[in-house]
């Protein structure tokens, strides 16, 4: 290696020469080689020194510092990779980049310093800010006196470093970082503002003659960098004292800074307009607008009270007006035109959000003295409707070049209104209509009546009509009483939608959008035959005078109409078939996957609202899905939409959805396999659950795949999928209600092993309860011969008993475990005894050791059971085991008392229902309207706990106990003699129906 590194940066664990060669190779081939080499302690220190050596080739330096920035800052706290002496060398070395000529190296160094400062300043790096402050002051003086050759580059790098540090600390939320930021601002705001004043003095002297001089560009850039630092400090302080109610000591400075910035903005803006071309100056002016917008959005009520805020906003609006007075070419998305789009949008946005302060009536209802005049408002509306809202040549070119992308961009207008002229102009118009309806409404109404009946197909007239329709749609709520929308639809829009002129797609697209907007704003009702005729025609028409933009917009509008509150499916029924057919066709024809997603969203909404009316069309919807799925490849969003389509179709067709099983099974299987599972698992489980709830069998009905084929997959996820465990258990439970015996025949042991694994790894009692409830249902739905052995072999019974024994689980889970054992005992007491015996043998303990925790928890958890139905189940379970401890008597007596009390209440008031026997509808509503709901209801109504009288049940069990013991005398002598006489009398009374 020809470039020697400092011996201080050479730990024994890594070879500097070897690392240098790796970096050299990575600079030309694979950067990943460097990452593999930097895991060795001390490697980052050497990597940073390579970047700092000016004799090393620039590409190598760039590669070294990029790798350091990307990886090292995230491990800065590691003492293994960064021992204290290494950290100190790196901090010192960072400040040697202050005269760095290469922008990439300098930018990376600024980010590195900011990240390190976030952790080390001021404790481990106390001199950082003072060092930068001194370097800035020295460089400014040296630049002014021409005594320091590299003063400009040093000043520029120092300001970039400071800006990065301030940006990092401004994002701090913790109190320590907030205090540090406050102290930084306290120390540097005054000198930084003085530096800006000094640099900004030269800006007004710029003229066309001096425009291209290097020193002029340097003056603007340096002033710009200083101002960016001031902006970060001022906005942080503004947010703290307006929103967090602290650091009020900065309020006078922020107010003064805002006022001076407003004045400076106007001066620089006028100068920039006169000079016409200067990118740096345009960027500098834009920073002022960013500051004002951030302050306005952060605390609008305080913003309007700032000195000269109103004048500032009106100045910006005057520039908007001025921009419309010249040729359209002077407005463009470029820094080199007279009125850059971003500058105009900033002005419009500031004006929009300030209009409330000039509203005729304040929020408290009192009149406002500071209001905009009628002429001012009307002129503003005219400018917006005639200059900013109409489509411009660039819009039309983009429309023709890529229709689908044009629609996709238009549909994102809510996200881009602060960046684009037309969407911003629409928002300003809406705000004017809200604050000044008395001026805006008559103006739009008059313009509407003057233009609505004009049928000229000239492009200029068509574009202006489209802008007017847009204005009407945006202000529709305010125009309800002024414009007869239904009459307009019948007399004008129906015929305009049929127009075949080549310029009329512009109007047709707006008509489709307008109808969707009027329905969503409740200015038109969706149950309107004319409305559906227009939208269906626009959706279907492929003749002259229309195009893909019109059809795609119509599809979106149909979704809005169908999804409205006043939608009536019966009124829509005659149009259902052509709408579905057209949406399916459009989905196949669309070129972009985003357009396909939008159309599919509309189709899904139509299916959902059509409900059972979609049954005759379900094959039409389902048939193209496999091809669409295959063509989507890894567009997960579109695939999620397709899964949503099938889910909606299943939910709408209900019992008829069994025809879709051949499609559902492979889609679910593929969606839950890598790599799709990371993106589609939730949508796949939703489809799976919906399918199970709405079919009558898990078996295949036509020789194709059936839902039973997915049983191994659900058991796999039940045992392993913690992320979606709640949903997985829902699917598992639906399988149980649909085909418990079939699943047990197929995989009884695997099923209980999966449940056992889930109970052992469940992180919440809610998930564990879901599993236990599902198991209780399974024990009711299938005979014990199908699940008894599997409960033992799977280890589930052992897990429950050991859970009782250790008592580390939540009370809720232990109580649920008791319910499972009670269900086993009620179903087959001999099986229960066999399970105890088998566990004792497998654990090499006596049966009494197994019985002890079971009986202890059975008694202890009884008081934790809030529902009498569960208490009755527990009593029946223990009664079936015919135990002898006195606690059994207490348990029985408690239950008898509840039932007696409920029966007495019912006799007193025939309108009362037994409180422990609530109707099924009150306790479960989740799958209402599906076949599963009926299956659950049947199980509930036939539950032995609900249908069996407890006293008769216990009496029968006692008789069985007498027989097992050899008679009543033997039972008395062996067991009942141990019980208290009073308890025996209470049991006898309960069994005879004499319980008081």
Secondary structure, DSSP 8 states (H G I E B T S, - for coil): --S---GGG--TTS-HHHHHHHHHHHHHS-THHHHHHTTSTTHHHHHHHHHH-TTS-HHHHHHHHHHHHHHGGGGTT-TTTS-HHHHHHHHHHHGGGGG---HHHHHHHHHHHHHHHHHHTTTT-TTHHHHHHHHHHHHHHHHHHT--TTHHHHHHHHHHHHHHHHHHHHT--SHHHHHHHHHHHHHHHHHHHHHHHHHHTTGGG--TTTTT-HHHHHHHHHHHHHHHHHHHHHHHHHHIIIII---GGGHHHHHHHHHHHHHHHHHHHHHHHHH---HHHHHHHHHHHHHHHHHHHH-HHHHTTSTTHHHHHHHHHHHHHHHTTS-GGGEESSTTSSEEHHHHHHHHHHHHHHGGGG-SB-TTS-B-SS---HHHHHHHHHHIIIIISS--HHHHHHHHH-HHHHHHHHHTHHHHTTT-HHHHHHHHHHHHHHH-HHHHHHHHHHHHHHHTT-----HHHHHHHHHHHHHHHHTGGGGTTTS-HHHHIIIIIHHHTT---TTTHHHHHHHHHHHHHHHHTTSS-S--HHHHHHHHHHHH--STT--HHHHHHHHHHHHHHHTSTT--HHHHHHHHHHHHHHHHHHHHH-SSHHHHHHHHHHHHHHHHHHGGGGGGGHHHHHHTHHHHHHHHTT-HHHHHHHHHHHHHHHHHHGGGGGGGHHHHHHHHHHHTSTTTHHHHHHHHHHHHHHHHHH-S-SS-SSSS--GGGGHHHHHHHHHH--TTHHHHHHHHHHHHHHHHHHHHHHHHHHHHHHHHHHHHH-SSHHHHHHHHHHHHHHHHHS-HHHHHHHHHHTTHHHHHHHHHHH--S-HHHHHHHHHHHHHHHHH-HHHHHHHHHHHHHHHT--HHHHHHHHHHHHHHGGGG--SHHHHHHHHHHHHHHT---HHHHHHHHHHHHHHHHHHHHHHH-TT---TTS--HHHH--TTTTSHHHHHHHHHHHT-HHHHS-HHHHHHHHHHHHHHHHTSHHHHHHHTGGGS-HHHHHHHHHHHHT---
